[in-house]
Amino acid sequence: MNSQDPSLETLQDIKNMMNQSSRFISLSGLSGISAGITALAGAWFANGVIQKSGSSSEGRIAEIKSYNEVADADLVSKLSESSLFLIAVITLVVAIILAVSFTYFRSTKQGIPVWGNAAKRLVWNLALPLFFGFVFLLKLIEAGVYGLIAPGCLIFYGLALVNASKFTLGEIRFLGYAILLLGLINCWLPGYGLYFWAAGFGILHIVYGVIMWNKYERN
């Protein structure tokens, strides 16, 4: 029995080396948690802008009597759209910075190159669906189809996670499936886009991050 232990350890070492060369396994659970908290904060600010814009628009619609007032109402709408876009950009940038930082710290601790071949394959397979999704969503915004923006974000992000999962920890795939499901449901409930957005990018990321931290980093 003891003579088999070295062989089993050798096979385990070979398996670990193959995983490190083909998959980027240094993703930190704290990255998911920080991204989820950032998304929830962004959703909270966005909800405040939407509520403020809605009350302002209702008040102006009730008082509209001339072309100038119609123009003012349009200006309020455009300002709210600009604010929401700014919140989305800031949320994305902060989430990326935190995710990269936690992953960098874990990679350094494990002695794994942060920008190796596995990481490059992961980023490419993640970025490709996101790029085409971004172009598609810009077209939706141009066409004024705002009700499909939130589900579109969820669907393309979920596809990106599933596509990239073969180059990193397998649990990413299940996060992608869950976000895809939320996006599809949101297509039939467009008025609740912000809540689905917060659930997908916020709550699911936090749950995923906690699970991954407990499984791979706690000890």
Rosetta constraint file for C-alpha pairs under 8 A:
AtomPair CA 1 CA 5 HARMONIC 6.87 0.50
AtomPair CA 2 CA 6 HARMONIC 7.72 0.50
AtomPair CA 3 CA 7 HARMONIC 7.58 0.50
AtomPair CA 4 CA 8 HARMONIC 6.24 0.50
AtomPair CA 5 CA 9 HARMONIC 6.12 0.50
AtomPair CA 6 CA 10 HARMONIC 6.04 0.50
AtomPair CA 7 CA 11 HARMONIC 6.19 0.50
AtomPair CA 8 CA 12 HARMONIC 6.15 0.50
AtomPair CA 9 CA 13 HARMONIC 6.12 0.50
AtomPair CA 10 CA 14 HARMONIC 6.21 0.50
AtomPair CA 11 CA 15 HARMONIC 6.12 0.50
AtomPair CA 12 CA 16 HARMONIC 6.15 0.50
AtomPair CA 13 CA 17 HARMONIC 6.18 0.50
AtomPair CA 14 CA 18 HARMONIC 6.19 0.50
AtomPair CA 15 CA 19 HARMONIC 6.19 0.50
AtomPair CA 16 CA 20 HARMONIC 6.16 0.50
AtomPair CA 17 CA 21 HARMONIC 6.22 0.50
AtomPair CA 18 CA 22 HARMONIC 6.13 0.50
AtomPair CA 19 CA 23 HARMONIC 5.31 0.50
AtomPair CA 19 CA 24 HARMONIC 7.75 0.50
AtomPair CA 19 CA 25 HARMONIC 7.59 0.50
AtomPair CA 20 CA 24 HARMONIC 6.24 0.50
AtomPair CA 20 CA 25 HARMONIC 6.58 0.50
AtomPair CA 20 CA 112 HARMONIC 7.94 0.50
AtomPair CA 20 CA 118 HARMONIC 7.63 0.50
AtomPair CA 21 CA 117 HARMONIC 7.54 0.50
AtomPair CA 21 CA 118 HARMONIC 6.33 0.50
AtomPair CA 22 CA 117 HARMONIC 7.80 0.50
AtomPair CA 22 CA 118 HARMONIC 5.47 0.50
AtomPair CA 22 CA 167 HARMONIC 6.61 0.50
AtomPair CA 23 CA 118 HARMONIC 5.12 0.50
AtomPair CA 23 CA 119 HARMONIC 7.46 0.50
AtomPair CA 23 CA 122 HARMONIC 7.82 0.50
AtomPair CA 23 CA 166 HARMONIC 7.33 0.50
AtomPair CA 23 CA 167 HARMONIC 4.38 0.50
AtomPair CA 23 CA 168 HARMONIC 4.74 0.50
AtomPair CA 23 CA 169 HARMONIC 7.45 0.50
AtomPair CA 24 CA 118 HARMONIC 5.11 0.50
AtomPair CA 24 CA 119 HARMONIC 5.40 0.50
AtomPair CA 24 CA 122 HARMONIC 7.08 0.50
AtomPair CA 24 CA 167 HARMONIC 6.05 0.50
AtomPair CA 24 CA 168 HARMONIC 4.68 0.50
AtomPair CA 24 CA 169 HARMONIC 7.33 0.50
AtomPair CA 25 CA 168 HARMONIC 5.38 0.50
AtomPair CA 25 CA 169 HARMONIC 5.75 0.50
AtomPair CA 26 CA 103 HARMONIC 6.21 0.50
AtomPair CA 26 CA 106 HARMONIC 6.11 0.50
AtomPair CA 26 CA 107 HARMONIC 5.38 0.50
AtomPair CA 26 CA 110 HARMONIC 7.80 0.50
AtomPair CA 26 CA 112 HARMONIC 7.64 0.50
AtomPair CA 27 CA 31 HARMONIC 7.34 0.50
AtomPair CA 27 CA 103 HARMONIC 5.23 0.50
AtomPair CA 27 CA 106 HARMONIC 7.48 0.50
AtomPair CA 27 CA 107 HARMONIC 7.95 0.50
AtomPair CA 27 CA 168 HARMONIC 7.79 0.50
AtomPair CA 27 CA 169 HARMONIC 7.73 0.50
AtomPair CA 28 CA 32 HARMONIC 7.20 0.50
AtomPair CA 28 CA 99 HARMONIC 7.77 0.50
AtomPair CA 28 CA 102 HARMONIC 6.09 0.50
AtomPair CA 28 CA 103 HARMONIC 5.15 0.50
AtomPair CA 28 CA 106 HARMONIC 6.53 0.50
AtomPair CA 28 CA 209 HARMONIC 7.62 0.50
AtomPair CA 28 CA 212 HARMONIC 7.47 0.50
AtomPair CA 28 CA 213 HARMONIC 6.94 0.50
AtomPair CA 28 CA 217 HARMONIC 7.79 0.50
AtomPair CA 29 CA 33 HARMONIC 6.47 0.50
AtomPair CA 29 CA 208 HARMONIC 7.29 0.50
AtomPair CA 29 CA 209 HARMONIC 4.04 0.50
AtomPair CA 29 CA 210 HARMONIC 6.18 0.50
AtomPair CA 29 CA 211 HARMONIC 7.38 0.50
AtomPair CA 29 CA 212 HARMONIC 4.90 0.50
AtomPair CA 29 CA 213 HARMONIC 4.46 0.50
AtomPair CA 29 CA 217 HARMONIC 7.64 0.50
AtomPair CA 30 CA 34 HARMONIC 5.97 0.50
AtomPair CA 30 CA 99 HARMONIC 7.57 0.50
AtomPair CA 30 CA 102 HARMONIC 6.43 0.50
AtomPair CA 30 CA 209 HARMONIC 5.82 0.50
AtomPair CA 30 CA 210 HARMONIC 7.49 0.50
AtomPair CA 30 CA 213 HARMONIC 6.71 0.50
AtomPair CA 31 CA 35 HARMONIC 6.04 0.50
AtomPair CA 31 CA 98 HARMONIC 6.40 0.50
AtomPair CA 31 CA 99 HARMONIC 4.16 0.50
AtomPair CA 31 CA 100 HARMONIC 7.37 0.50
AtomPair CA 31 CA 101 HARMONIC 7.97 0.50
AtomPair CA 31 CA 102 HARMONIC 5.69 0.50
AtomPair CA 31 CA 103 HARMONIC 6.73 0.50
AtomPair CA 31 CA 209 HARMONIC 6.85 0.50
AtomPair CA 32 CA 36 HARMONIC 6.07 0.50
AtomPair CA 32 CA 99 HARMONIC 7.02 0.50
AtomPair CA 32 CA 205 HARMONIC 5.05 0.50
AtomPair CA 32 CA 206 HARMONIC 5.80 0.50
AtomPair CA 32 CA 208 HARMONIC 6.53 0.50
AtomPair CA 32 CA 209 HARMONIC 4.38 0.50
AtomPair CA 32 CA 210 HARMONIC 7.89 0.50
AtomPair CA 33 CA 37 HARMONIC 6.25 0.50
AtomPair CA 33 CA 205 HARMONIC 6.00 0.50
AtomPair CA 33 CA 206 HARMONIC 4.24 0.50
AtomPair CA 33 CA 207 HARMONIC 7.46 0.50
AtomPair CA 33 CA 208 HARMONIC 7.57 0.50
AtomPair CA 33 CA 209 HARMONIC 4.84 0.50
AtomPair CA 33 CA 210 HARMONIC 6.73 0.50
AtomPair CA 34 CA 38 HARMONIC 6.10 0.50
AtomPair CA 34 CA 95 HARMONIC 6.83 0.50
AtomPair CA 34 CA 98 HARMONIC 6.50 0.50
AtomPair CA 34 CA 99 HARMONIC 6.99 0.50
AtomPair CA 34 CA 206 HARMONIC 7.45 0.50
AtomPair CA 35 CA 39 HARMONIC 6.12 0.50
AtomPair CA 35 CA 95 HARMONIC 4.73 0.50
AtomPair CA 35 CA 96 HARMONIC 7.52 0.50
AtomPair CA 35 CA 98 HARMONIC 7.15 0.50
AtomPair CA 35 CA 99 HARMONIC 6.66 0.50
AtomPair CA 35 CA 201 HARMONIC 7.59 0.50
AtomPair CA 35 CA 202 HARMONIC 7.10 0.50
AtomPair CA 35 CA 205 HARMONIC 6.74 0.50
AtomPair CA 35 CA 206 HARMONIC 7.58 0.50
AtomPair CA 36 CA 40 HARMONIC 6.25 0.50
AtomPair CA 36 CA 201 HARMONIC 5.81 0.50
AtomPair CA 36 CA 202 HARMONIC 3.76 0.50
AtomPair CA 36 CA 203 HARMONIC 6.02 0.50
AtomPair CA 36 CA 204 HARMONIC 7.25 0.50
AtomPair CA 36 CA 205 HARMONIC 4.83 0.50
AtomPair CA 36 CA 206 HARMONIC 5.02 0.50
AtomPair CA 37 CA 41 HARMONIC 6.23 0.50
AtomPair CA 37 CA 202 HARMONIC 6.02 0.50
AtomPair CA 37 CA 203 HARMONIC 7.95 0.50
AtomPair CA 37 CA 206 HARMONIC 7.07 0.50
AtomPair CA 38 CA 42 HARMONIC 6.18 0.50
AtomPair CA 38 CA 91 HARMONIC 6.22 0.50
AtomPair CA 38 CA 94 HARMONIC 7.17 0.50
AtomPair CA 38 CA 95 HARMONIC 6.05 0.50
AtomPair CA 38 CA 202 HARMONIC 7.36 0.50
AtomPair CA 39 CA 43 HARMONIC 6.11 0.50
AtomPair CA 39 CA 91 HARMONIC 6.33 0.50
AtomPair CA 39 CA 95 HARMONIC 7.60 0.50
AtomPair CA 39 CA 198 HARMONIC 6.45 0.50
AtomPair CA 39 CA 201 HARMONIC 5.84 0.50
AtomPair CA 39 CA 202 HARMONIC 4.97 0.50
AtomPair CA 40 CA 44 HARMONIC 6.17 0.50
AtomPair CA 40 CA 198 HARMONIC 5.62 0.50
AtomPair CA 40 CA 201 HARMONIC 7.69 0.50
AtomPair CA 40 CA 202 HARMONIC 5.11 0.50
AtomPair CA 40 CA 203 HARMONIC 7.67 0.50
AtomPair CA 41 CA 45 HARMONIC 6.40 0.50
AtomPair CA 42 CA 46 HARMONIC 6.07 0.50
AtomPair CA 42 CA 87 HARMONIC 6.26 0.50
AtomPair CA 42 CA 88 HARMONIC 6.90 0.50
AtomPair CA 42 CA 91 HARMONIC 5.72 0.50
AtomPair CA 43 CA 47 HARMONIC 5.98 0.50
AtomPair CA 43 CA 194 HARMONIC 6.72 0.50
AtomPair CA 43 CA 197 HARMONIC 7.68 0.50
AtomPair CA 43 CA 198 HARMONIC 5.97 0.50
AtomPair CA 44 CA 48 HARMONIC 6.43 0.50
AtomPair CA 45 CA 49 HARMONIC 6.46 0.50
AtomPair CA 45 CA 87 HARMONIC 7.40 0.50
AtomPair CA 46 CA 50 HARMONIC 6.20 0.50
AtomPair CA 46 CA 84 HARMONIC 5.88 0.50
AtomPair CA 46 CA 87 HARMONIC 6.78 0.50
AtomPair CA 47 CA 51 HARMONIC 6.11 0.50
AtomPair CA 47 CA 194 HARMONIC 7.53 0.50
AtomPair CA 48 CA 52 HARMONIC 6.10 0.50
AtomPair CA 49 CA 53 HARMONIC 5.94 0.50
AtomPair CA 49 CA 80 HARMONIC 6.47 0.50
AtomPair CA 49 CA 83 HARMONIC 7.29 0.50
AtomPair CA 49 CA 84 HARMONIC 7.20 0.50
AtomPair CA 50 CA 54 HARMONIC 5.91 0.50
AtomPair CA 50 CA 80 HARMONIC 7.11 0.50
AtomPair CA 51 CA 55 HARMONIC 6.23 0.50
AtomPair CA 52 CA 56 HARMONIC 6.15 0.50
AtomPair CA 53 CA 57 HARMONIC 5.95 0.50
AtomPair CA 53 CA 76 HARMONIC 6.89 0.50
AtomPair CA 53 CA 77 HARMONIC 6.91 0.50
AtomPair CA 53 CA 80 HARMONIC 6.18 0.50
AtomPair CA 54 CA 58 HARMONIC 6.13 0.50
AtomPair CA 55 CA 59 HARMONIC 6.21 0.50
AtomPair CA 56 CA 60 HARMONIC 6.19 0.50
AtomPair CA 56 CA 76 HARMONIC 7.60 0.50
AtomPair CA 57 CA 61 HARMONIC 5.99 0.50
AtomPair CA 57 CA 73 HARMONIC 6.17 0.50
AtomPair CA 57 CA 76 HARMONIC 7.16 0.50
AtomPair CA 57 CA 77 HARMONIC 7.54 0.50
AtomPair CA 58 CA 62 HARMONIC 6.28 0.50
AtomPair CA 59 CA 63 HARMONIC 6.52 0.50
AtomPair CA 60 CA 64 HARMONIC 5.91 0.50
AtomPair CA 60 CA 69 HARMONIC 7.38 0.50
AtomPair CA 60 CA 73 HARMONIC 6.24 0.50
AtomPair CA 61 CA 70 HARMONIC 7.96 0.50
AtomPair CA 61 CA 73 HARMONIC 7.38 0.50
AtomPair CA 63 CA 69 HARMONIC 7.92 0.50
AtomPair CA 64 CA 69 HARMONIC 5.45 0.50
AtomPair CA 64 CA 70 HARMONIC 6.29 0.50
AtomPair CA 65 CA 69 HARMONIC 6.72 0.50
AtomPair CA 65 CA 70 HARMONIC 7.98 0.50
AtomPair CA 66 CA 70 HARMONIC 6.61 0.50
AtomPair CA 67 CA 71 HARMONIC 6.28 0.50
AtomPair CA 68 CA 72 HARMONIC 6.27 0.50
AtomPair CA 69 CA 73 HARMONIC 6.28 0.50
AtomPair CA 70 CA 74 HARMONIC 6.33 0.50
AtomPair CA 71 CA 75 HARMONIC 6.16 0.50
AtomPair CA 72 CA 76 HARMONIC 6.32 0.50
AtomPair CA 73 CA 77 HARMONIC 6.38 0.50
AtomPair CA 74 CA 78 HARMONIC 6.22 0.50
AtomPair CA 75 CA 79 HARMONIC 6.08 0.50
AtomPair CA 76 CA 80 HARMONIC 6.23 0.50
AtomPair CA 77 CA 81 HARMONIC 6.29 0.50
AtomPair CA 78 CA 82 HARMONIC 6.18 0.50
AtomPair CA 79 CA 83 HARMONIC 6.17 0.50
AtomPair CA 80 CA 84 HARMONIC 6.18 0.50
AtomPair CA 81 CA 85 HARMONIC 6.16 0.50
AtomPair CA 82 CA 86 HARMONIC 6.13 0.50
AtomPair CA 83 CA 87 HARMONIC 6.16 0.50
AtomPair CA 84 CA 88 HARMONIC 6.16 0.50
AtomPair CA 85 CA 89 HARMONIC 6.25 0.50
AtomPair CA 86 CA 90 HARMONIC 6.16 0.50
AtomPair CA 87 CA 91 HARMONIC 5.99 0.50
AtomPair CA 88 CA 92 HARMONIC 6.11 0.50
AtomPair CA 89 CA 93 HARMONIC 6.17 0.50
AtomPair CA 90 CA 94 HARMONIC 6.10 0.50
AtomPair CA 91 CA 95 HARMONIC 6.05 0.50
AtomPair CA 92 CA 96 HARMONIC 6.14 0.50
AtomPair CA 93 CA 97 HARMONIC 6.18 0.50
AtomPair CA 94 CA 98 HARMONIC 6.19 0.50
AtomPair CA 95 CA 99 HARMONIC 6.01 0.50
AtomPair CA 96 CA 100 HARMONIC 5.98 0.50
AtomPair CA 97 CA 101 HARMONIC 6.04 0.50
AtomPair CA 98 CA 102 HARMONIC 6.23 0.50
AtomPair CA 99 CA 103 HARMONIC 6.13 0.50
AtomPair CA 100 CA 104 HARMONIC 5.88 0.50
AtomPair CA 101 CA 105 HARMONIC 6.28 0.50
AtomPair CA 102 CA 106 HARMONIC 6.32 0.50
AtomPair CA 103 CA 107 HARMONIC 6.05 0.50
AtomPair CA 104 CA 108 HARMONIC 6.06 0.50
AtomPair CA 104 CA 114 HARMONIC 6.27 0.50
AtomPair CA 105 CA 109 HARMONIC 6.18 0.50
AtomPair CA 106 CA 110 HARMONIC 6.20 0.50
AtomPair CA 107 CA 111 HARMONIC 5.96 0.50
AtomPair CA 107 CA 112 HARMONIC 5.07 0.50
AtomPair CA 107 CA 113 HARMONIC 6.60 0.50
AtomPair CA 107 CA 114 HARMONIC 5.97 0.50
AtomPair CA 108 CA 112 HARMONIC 6.25 0.50
AtomPair CA 108 CA 113 HARMONIC 7.39 0.50
AtomPair CA 108 CA 114 HARMONIC 7.55 0.50
AtomPair CA 114 CA 119 HARMONIC 6.81 0.50
AtomPair CA 115 CA 119 HARMONIC 5.47 0.50
AtomPair CA 115 CA 120 HARMONIC 6.46 0.50
AtomPair CA 116 CA 120 HARMONIC 6.30 0.50
AtomPair CA 117 CA 121 HARMONIC 6.25 0.50
AtomPair CA 118 CA 122 HARMONIC 6.16 0.50
AtomPair CA 118 CA 167 HARMONIC 6.58 0.50
AtomPair CA 119 CA 123 HARMONIC 6.15 0.50
AtomPair CA 119 CA 167 HARMONIC 7.90 0.50
AtomPair CA 120 CA 124 HARMONIC 6.12 0.50
AtomPair CA 121 CA 125 HARMONIC 6.16 0.50
AtomPair CA 121 CA 167 HARMONIC 6.76 0.50
AtomPair CA 122 CA 126 HARMONIC 6.10 0.50
AtomPair CA 122 CA 164 HARMONIC 5.52 0.50
AtomPair CA 122 CA 165 HARMONIC 7.84 0.50
AtomPair CA 122 CA 167 HARMONIC 5.35 0.50
AtomPair CA 122 CA 168 HARMONIC 6.86 0.50
AtomPair CA 123 CA 127 HARMONIC 5.82 0.50
AtomPair CA 123 CA 164 HARMONIC 7.61 0.50
AtomPair CA 124 CA 128 HARMONIC 6.09 0.50
AtomPair CA 125 CA 129 HARMONIC 7.42 0.50
AtomPair CA 125 CA 160 HARMONIC 6.94 0.50
AtomPair CA 125 CA 163 HARMONIC 6.03 0.50
AtomPair CA 125 CA 164 HARMONIC 4.99 0.50
AtomPair CA 126 CA 130 HARMONIC 6.74 0.50
AtomPair CA 126 CA 160 HARMONIC 4.80 0.50
AtomPair CA 126 CA 161 HARMONIC 6.30 0.50
AtomPair CA 126 CA 163 HARMONIC 6.62 0.50
AtomPair CA 126 CA 164 HARMONIC 5.14 0.50
AtomPair CA 127 CA 131 HARMONIC 5.95 0.50
AtomPair CA 127 CA 160 HARMONIC 7.07 0.50
AtomPair CA 128 CA 132 HARMONIC 6.63 0.50
AtomPair CA 128 CA 160 HARMONIC 7.40 0.50
AtomPair CA 129 CA 133 HARMONIC 5.94 0.50
AtomPair CA 129 CA 156 HARMONIC 6.20 0.50
AtomPair CA 129 CA 157 HARMONIC 7.45 0.50
AtomPair CA 129 CA 159 HARMONIC 6.74 0.50
AtomPair CA 129 CA 160 HARMONIC 5.26 0.50
AtomPair CA 130 CA 134 HARMONIC 5.96 0.50
AtomPair CA 130 CA 156 HARMONIC 6.09 0.50
AtomPair CA 130 CA 157 HARMONIC 6.30 0.50
AtomPair CA 130 CA 160 HARMONIC 6.29 0.50
AtomPair CA 131 CA 135 HARMONIC 6.41 0.50
AtomPair CA 132 CA 136 HARMONIC 6.17 0.50
AtomPair CA 133 CA 137 HARMONIC 6.06 0.50
AtomPair CA 133 CA 152 HARMONIC 7.41 0.50
AtomPair CA 133 CA 153 HARMONIC 7.30 0.50
AtomPair CA 133 CA 156 HARMONIC 5.54 0.50
AtomPair CA 134 CA 138 HARMONIC 6.21 0.50
AtomPair CA 135 CA 139 HARMONIC 6.49 0.50
AtomPair CA 136 CA 140 HARMONIC 6.45 0.50
AtomPair CA 137 CA 141 HARMONIC 6.24 0.50
AtomPair CA 137 CA 149 HARMONIC 6.19 0.50
AtomPair CA 137 CA 152 HARMONIC 6.87 0.50
AtomPair CA 137 CA 153 HARMONIC 7.67 0.50
AtomPair CA 138 CA 142 HARMONIC 6.18 0.50
AtomPair CA 139 CA 143 HARMONIC 6.13 0.50
AtomPair CA 140 CA 144 HARMONIC 6.07 0.50
AtomPair CA 140 CA 145 HARMONIC 5.14 0.50
AtomPair CA 140 CA 146 HARMONIC 6.77 0.50
AtomPair CA 140 CA 148 HARMONIC 7.52 0.50
AtomPair CA 140 CA 149 HARMONIC 6.95 0.50
AtomPair CA 141 CA 145 HARMONIC 5.96 0.50
AtomPair CA 141 CA 146 HARMONIC 6.13 0.50
AtomPair CA 141 CA 149 HARMONIC 7.55 0.50
AtomPair CA 145 CA 149 HARMONIC 7.32 0.50
AtomPair CA 146 CA 150 HARMONIC 8.00 0.50
AtomPair CA 147 CA 190 HARMONIC 4.90 0.50
AtomPair CA 147 CA 191 HARMONIC 6.69 0.50
AtomPair CA 147 CA 193 HARMONIC 7.16 0.50
AtomPair CA 148 CA 152 HARMONIC 5.80 0.50
AtomPair CA 148 CA 187 HARMONIC 6.45 0.50
AtomPair CA 148 CA 190 HARMONIC 6.43 0.50
AtomPair CA 149 CA 153 HARMONIC 6.15 0.50
AtomPair CA 149 CA 193 HARMONIC 7.96 0.50
AtomPair CA 150 CA 154 HARMONIC 6.44 0.50
AtomPair CA 150 CA 183 HARMONIC 7.56 0.50
AtomPair CA 150 CA 186 HARMONIC 7.73 0.50
AtomPair CA 150 CA 190 HARMONIC 7.94 0.50
AtomPair CA 150 CA 193 HARMONIC 5.17 0.50
AtomPair CA 150 CA 194 HARMONIC 6.86 0.50
AtomPair CA 150 CA 196 HARMONIC 7.57 0.50
AtomPair CA 150 CA 197 HARMONIC 6.11 0.50
AtomPair CA 151 CA 155 HARMONIC 6.05 0.50
AtomPair CA 151 CA 182 HARMONIC 7.60 0.50
AtomPair CA 151 CA 183 HARMONIC 4.30 0.50
AtomPair CA 151 CA 184 HARMONIC 6.64 0.50
AtomPair CA 151 CA 186 HARMONIC 5.41 0.50
AtomPair CA 151 CA 187 HARMONIC 5.77 0.50
AtomPair CA 151 CA 190 HARMONIC 7.70 0.50
AtomPair CA 151 CA 193 HARMONIC 6.72 0.50
AtomPair CA 151 CA 196 HARMONIC 7.79 0.50
AtomPair CA 151 CA 197 HARMONIC 7.62 0.50
AtomPair CA 152 CA 156 HARMONIC 6.12 0.50
AtomPair CA 152 CA 183 HARMONIC 6.75 0.50
AtomPair CA 153 CA 157 HARMONIC 5.99 0.50
AtomPair CA 153 CA 183 HARMONIC 7.65 0.50
AtomPair CA 154 CA 158 HARMONIC 5.92 0.50
AtomPair CA 154 CA 179 HARMONIC 5.89 0.50
AtomPair CA 154 CA 180 HARMONIC 6.16 0.50
AtomPair CA 154 CA 182 HARMONIC 7.11 0.50
AtomPair CA 154 CA 183 HARMONIC 4.87 0.50
AtomPair CA 154 CA 197 HARMONIC 7.02 0.50
AtomPair CA 154 CA 200 HARMONIC 6.98 0.50
AtomPair CA 154 CA 201 HARMONIC 7.89 0.50
AtomPair CA 155 CA 159 HARMONIC 6.18 0.50
AtomPair CA 155 CA 179 HARMONIC 6.87 0.50
AtomPair CA 155 CA 180 HARMONIC 4.86 0.50
AtomPair CA 155 CA 181 HARMONIC 7.89 0.50
AtomPair CA 155 CA 182 HARMONIC 7.98 0.50
AtomPair CA 155 CA 183 HARMONIC 5.06 0.50
AtomPair CA 155 CA 184 HARMONIC 6.99 0.50
AtomPair CA 156 CA 160 HARMONIC 6.13 0.50
AtomPair CA 156 CA 180 HARMONIC 7.82 0.50
AtomPair CA 157 CA 161 HARMONIC 6.30 0.50
AtomPair CA 157 CA 176 HARMONIC 7.40 0.50
AtomPair CA 157 CA 179 HARMONIC 7.60 0.50
AtomPair CA 157 CA 180 HARMONIC 7.76 0.50
AtomPair CA 158 CA 162 HARMONIC 6.31 0.50
AtomPair CA 158 CA 175 HARMONIC 7.52 0.50
AtomPair CA 158 CA 176 HARMONIC 4.14 0.50
AtomPair CA 158 CA 177 HARMONIC 6.31 0.50
AtomPair CA 158 CA 178 HARMONIC 7.63 0.50
AtomPair CA 158 CA 179 HARMONIC 5.22 0.50
AtomPair CA 158 CA 180 HARMONIC 4.84 0.50
AtomPair CA 159 CA 163 HARMONIC 6.01 0.50
AtomPair CA 159 CA 176 HARMONIC 6.46 0.50
AtomPair CA 159 CA 177 HARMONIC 7.99 0.50
AtomPair CA 159 CA 180 HARMONIC 6.96 0.50
AtomPair CA 160 CA 164 HARMONIC 6.08 0.50
AtomPair CA 160 CA 176 HARMONIC 7.54 0.50
AtomPair CA 161 CA 165 HARMONIC 5.87 0.50
AtomPair CA 161 CA 172 HARMONIC 6.28 0.50
AtomPair CA 161 CA 173 HARMONIC 6.16 0.50
AtomPair CA 161 CA 175 HARMONIC 7.43 0.50
AtomPair CA 161 CA 176 HARMONIC 4.98 0.50
AtomPair CA 162 CA 166 HARMONIC 7.78 0.50
AtomPair CA 162 CA 172 HARMONIC 6.97 0.50
AtomPair CA 162 CA 173 HARMONIC 4.72 0.50
AtomPair CA 162 CA 174 HARMONIC 7.76 0.50
AtomPair CA 162 CA 176 HARMONIC 5.27 0.50
AtomPair CA 162 CA 177 HARMONIC 7.10 0.50
AtomPair CA 164 CA 168 HARMONIC 7.02 0.50
AtomPair CA 165 CA 169 HARMONIC 6.40 0.50
AtomPair CA 165 CA 170 HARMONIC 5.68 0.50
AtomPair CA 165 CA 171 HARMONIC 7.61 0.50
AtomPair CA 165 CA 172 HARMONIC 5.48 0.50
AtomPair CA 165 CA 173 HARMONIC 5.31 0.50
AtomPair CA 166 CA 170 HARMONIC 6.69 0.50
AtomPair CA 168 CA 172 HARMONIC 7.57 0.50
AtomPair CA 170 CA 174 HARMONIC 7.81 0.50
AtomPair CA 171 CA 175 HARMONIC 6.81 0.50
AtomPair CA 172 CA 176 HARMONIC 6.29 0.50
AtomPair CA 173 CA 177 HARMONIC 6.28 0.50
AtomPair CA 174 CA 178 HARMONIC 6.22 0.50
AtomPair CA 175 CA 179 HARMONIC 6.26 0.50
AtomPair CA 175 CA 204 HARMONIC 7.24 0.50
AtomPair CA 175 CA 205 HARMONIC 7.74 0.50
AtomPair CA 175 CA 208 HARMONIC 6.96 0.50
AtomPair CA 176 CA 180 HARMONIC 6.04 0.50
AtomPair CA 177 CA 181 HARMONIC 6.22 0.50
AtomPair CA 178 CA 182 HARMONIC 6.39 0.50
AtomPair CA 178 CA 200 HARMONIC 7.86 0.50
AtomPair CA 178 CA 204 HARMONIC 7.99 0.50
AtomPair CA 179 CA 183 HARMONIC 6.20 0.50
AtomPair CA 179 CA 200 HARMONIC 5.47 0.50
AtomPair CA 179 CA 201 HARMONIC 7.94 0.50
AtomPair CA 179 CA 204 HARMONIC 7.78 0.50
AtomPair CA 180 CA 184 HARMONIC 6.28 0.50
AtomPair CA 181 CA 185 HARMONIC 6.27 0.50
AtomPair CA 182 CA 186 HARMONIC 6.05 0.50
AtomPair CA 182 CA 196 HARMONIC 6.59 0.50
AtomPair CA 182 CA 200 HARMONIC 6.80 0.50
AtomPair CA 183 CA 187 HARMONIC 6.46 0.50
AtomPair CA 183 CA 196 HARMONIC 7.46 0.50
AtomPair CA 184 CA 188 HARMONIC 7.47 0.50
AtomPair CA 185 CA 189 HARMONIC 6.73 0.50
AtomPair CA 186 CA 190 HARMONIC 5.70 0.50
AtomPair CA 186 CA 192 HARMONIC 7.15 0.50
AtomPair CA 186 CA 193 HARMONIC 6.38 0.50
AtomPair CA 186 CA 196 HARMONIC 6.62 0.50
AtomPair CA 189 CA 193 HARMONIC 7.31 0.50
AtomPair CA 192 CA 196 HARMONIC 6.46 0.50
AtomPair CA 193 CA 197 HARMONIC 5.95 0.50
AtomPair CA 194 CA 198 HARMONIC 6.09 0.50
AtomPair CA 195 CA 199 HARMONIC 6.10 0.50
AtomPair CA 196 CA 200 HARMONIC 5.98 0.50
AtomPair CA 197 CA 201 HARMONIC 5.85 0.50
AtomPair CA 197 CA 202 HARMONIC 7.45 0.50
AtomPair CA 198 CA 202 HARMONIC 4.88 0.50
AtomPair CA 198 CA 203 HARMONIC 6.70 0.50
AtomPair CA 199 CA 203 HARMONIC 4.85 0.50
AtomPair CA 199 CA 204 HARMONIC 6.20 0.50
AtomPair CA 200 CA 204 HARMONIC 5.30 0.50
AtomPair CA 200 CA 205 HARMONIC 7.11 0.50
AtomPair CA 201 CA 205 HARMONIC 5.89 0.50
AtomPair CA 202 CA 206 HARMONIC 6.35 0.50
AtomPair CA 203 CA 207 HARMONIC 6.21 0.50
AtomPair CA 204 CA 208 HARMONIC 5.99 0.50
AtomPair CA 205 CA 209 HARMONIC 5.91 0.50
AtomPair CA 206 CA 210 HARMONIC 6.13 0.50
AtomPair CA 207 CA 211 HARMONIC 6.27 0.50
AtomPair CA 208 CA 212 HARMONIC 6.13 0.50
AtomPair CA 209 CA 213 HARMONIC 5.97 0.50
AtomPair CA 210 CA 214 HARMONIC 6.15 0.50
AtomPair CA 211 CA 215 HARMONIC 6.13 0.50
AtomPair CA 212 CA 216 HARMONIC 5.88 0.50
AtomPair CA 212 CA 217 HARMONIC 7.40 0.50
AtomPair CA 213 CA 217 HARMONIC 4.86 0.50
AtomPair CA 213 CA 218 HARMONIC 5.83 0.50
AtomPair CA 214 CA 218 HARMONIC 4.99 0.50
AtomPair CA 214 CA 219 HARMONIC 7.98 0.50
